[in-house]
């Protein structure tokens, strides 16, 4: 993982916390699917899974951080920065 990707993920995970409900089972499944896809370098599919996780749990910072990594790797640096500021 490059330093830039690490910085984007760190920014997303270290942002000030907001009170939010815990993600449900569907969101957790989508995140797990996305992580498997990301590790297999199926980046478009991973981003779609992270999108689905965020639709199921809109305030989930971990999902936004992983989507930022996928976006960055795909070359969507502006989108990755938006996720990092989530």
URFEN-V757179 format. One record per run of one state. SS is the DSSP state (a for helix, b for strand, c for the rest). FROM is the first residue (numbers start at 1). LEN is the number of residues. If there is no record, write none. Layout:
SS&FROM&LEN + SS&FROM&LEN
This chain:
c&1&2 + a&3&12 + c&15&10 + a&25&15 + c&40&3 + a&43&14 + c&57&4 + a&61&14 + c&75&2 + a&77&8 + c&85&2
